[in-house]
C-alpha cells in the first residue's frame, strides 16, 4: 500500500477543467468524474487550489492510498474487502480506480488507523502471484 505524501481534497467544480500539466502519468493519482449533472475532482490539494474559481466546493484533509499491485479487471471483492476492513474500524473511505490501479481516500486524521487495518486484512490474496 502506498501512501501519497501530499494531502488530498475532493471538490465539485463549476465546469470541466481544461486538461493541463497537473495530469501526469508518473504523478499522484487524480480522478475527474463528469456526469449526472456534476463535475468532481479527487486530487492533491495543490491541484484543486490551482483550479481557482472553477471550484464550487472543496473538502480538504484526505490522504490517498494506492494498492501496490496491478489487479485484473476481473478481480472480485478487493474493494469490498478493503472498505469493509475500514468500516470495521470506523474509517470513512472514498474509492476510485483506473485501468490498472485502485486507490482509496481516507481522512488524514485517521490514516494511521486505516494503514494498520489494511495491513492486517490479507489483501495480498487478490494478487494473482500471491
N, C-alpha and C positions, 0 to 999 in steps of 0.2 A: 504494500500500500504506500503510495507516495503522497506526502503532504506538501502542497504547494506553499511557498513562503509568504506570498502576499495575501492580505485579507481580500475576500470576495464580497460582491454585492449582487443583489437581484433588483433589476429595475424594469419599470414599464416605461416605454418610450412613446413619444408623440407621433413618431414616423419611423419608417425603415431607414436606418442609417446607411450612408454610402460605405461600401466596403473599403476599408483603409488599412494602413500599415499595422493596426493593432491586432489584425488577424494573422498570426504567424504559425506555420505548421510545427515549428520546434518550440513555440512559446507555451504559456499556460493555456489550459482549455478555456474556450469561450463558447457559449451556446446562445444562438439567436433564434427565437421562436416567433414565427409570424403566422397569424391566422385566427379565426374565430373572433375577429374584432380587436385583436391585441397584438402588440409588438413588445416582446420582452427580451432582456439580455441577462445572462448569468456570466459574470466576468470579474477579473480583478477590479478592485475599487478604482484604481488609477485609470482603467479603460472607461469605466462608467463616468468618472469625473470629466474625462476628456470629451464626452458626448454633450456636455454643457446643457443648453436649453432644450435639447431633444429629450431629456429625462423628465418624465412627469412625476414619477415616484421612485424612491430608492431605499432599499433596506440594506443596511451595512452590517458588517461584523460576522460574515460567514467565512468558513475555511473550506478549501477544495481538497478532496482526497481522490486519487486516481488509482484504480486497480493496476498492479504491475504486470499484468498478463493480457494477451490478446485472446478474447473469447469468441468462439464461433457464434454466428447469428442464431444458430440452432440451440445454443445453451439455454437450458430451462432451470429457473429457480435461483440464479445468482443474486439478482437484485432483491428478490423476495427474502432470501436468507439474510442478506446484509441489512436490509431495512427492518426485518423482524428483530435481529440482534440489537439494533439501535433503539427500536421501540421498547424492547425489554428493559433497557437501562435509561429510558426516558429522554433520548436524544432525538429531536426533530431532524428530518432529513429531506433534502431535495435531490433527486437523482436525474442525471442526464447522460446520454450515450452518444457515441459516434459509431462509425462502422466497426472500428477495431477496439474501442476502449470504453469503459464505463467509469463514471465519475459520481461522487457524492458531495453535496454541500451540507455542512453541519455548522451549527452556531459556534463561533470562535471560542466562547466561554466553556464549551463542552467538548472541544476537540480531543482532549486527553482521554476523557471517558469513552468517546467514540473509537479512538485508536485502540484502546485497551480491549474493548468489547469485540471489535472486528478482528483483532489479533488472536482471540480465543475462539473464533467462530468456525475454524476449519474450512475456510472458503477455498483453499487450495484444491479441494476435491472437484472443483469446477474446471480446473485446468486439465486439458487433455493429457499432458505428460505426467501429471501427478500420480 
